[in-house]
Amino acid sequence: MNFTYLLECADGTLYCGWTNNLEKRLAAHERGAGSKYTRARLPVRLVWHEAFETKSEAMRREATVKRLSRREKEALIARFSAAESEGT
C-alpha cells in the first residue's frame, strides 16, 4: 500500500508527501529525519492521508495536493476528519 499524506507542522504550515510505509515515515518525521522542511518545524501531526495501490498513484496525488490552495487543503482535511469521526 502507498500513501499520500499531509502533516500540520508546529508553525501551522502544511507539508505534503508520499510513502509506502505511513507509520515508519511518520516516525521519521517525528525524529526530525523525515524531511528538511519538517525538521525545523517539529512537532508535526498527521491531518490527512489517502491510500493507493501503486507508487505512481500516490505520487500523482501528492503532486495534485501540492498544487491546491491552503483553503482547498483545509477543506480536504475537514472532510477527512469528518469521515474519520463517523468511522468510515
C-alpha positions in Angstrom: 0.0 0.0 0.0 1.2 3.5 -0.8 0.0 6.7 0.9 -0.2 10.5 0.2 -0.4 12.5 3.4 -0.5 15.9 4.9 1.2 16.9 8.1 0.5 20.0 10.1 3.7 21.5 11.5 4.2 23.3 14.8 4.2 26.7 13.0 0.8 25.9 11.3 2.2 25.2 7.9 1.2 22.0 5.9 3.6 19.5 4.5 2.6 17.0 1.8 4.4 13.8 1.0 4.0 10.2 -0.1 5.3 6.9 1.3 4.9 3.2 1.1 5.0 2.9 4.9 3.0 5.6 6.7 3.9 4.6 10.3 7.6 4.4 9.5 7.5 7.7 7.6 5.6 9.5 10.5 8.2 8.2 13.0 11.0 9.5 10.8 9.3 13.0 10.6 8.9 12.9 14.4 12.6 12.2 14.9 13.5 15.1 12.6 14.7 12.7 9.9 11.6 12.9 7.6 12.5 16.0 5.6 14.5 19.1 5.9 11.2 21.2 5.9 9.6 19.4 8.8 12.8 19.0 10.8 12.7 22.8 11.5 9.0 22.7 12.3 8.6 20.0 14.9 6.4 18.6 16.2 4.2 17.5 13.3 0.7 16.0 13.3 -0.8 13.8 10.6 -4.0 15.5 9.5 -4.9 13.7 6.3 -3.9 10.6 4.2 -5.2 8.6 1.3 -4.1 5.0 0.4 -3.3 3.9 -3.2 -2.4 0.6 -4.7 0.6 1.9 -6.6 3.5 4.3 -6.0 2.7 6.2 -9.2 -0.9 6.9 -8.0 0.4 8.2 -4.6 3.0 10.4 -6.3 0.4 11.8 -8.7 -1.9 12.6 -5.8 0.9 14.2 -4.0 1.6 16.5 -7.0 -2.1 17.3 -7.2 -2.4 18.1 -3.4 0.7 20.3 -3.5 -1.0 22.5 -6.2 -4.1 23.0 -4.0 -4.5 26.3 -2.2 -4.3 26.4 1.6 -8.1 26.8 1.7 -8.6 23.7 -0.5 -6.1 21.7 1.6 -8.0 22.7 4.7 -11.3 21.5 3.1 -9.7 18.2 2.3 -8.6 17.9 5.9 -12.0 18.8 7.2 -13.7 16.1 5.0 -11.2 13.6 6.2 -11.7 14.5 9.8 -15.5 14.2 9.4 -15.2 10.8 7.8 -12.8 9.6 10.5 -15.1 10.7 13.3 -18.0 8.9 11.5 -15.9 5.8 11.4 -15.7 5.5 7.6 
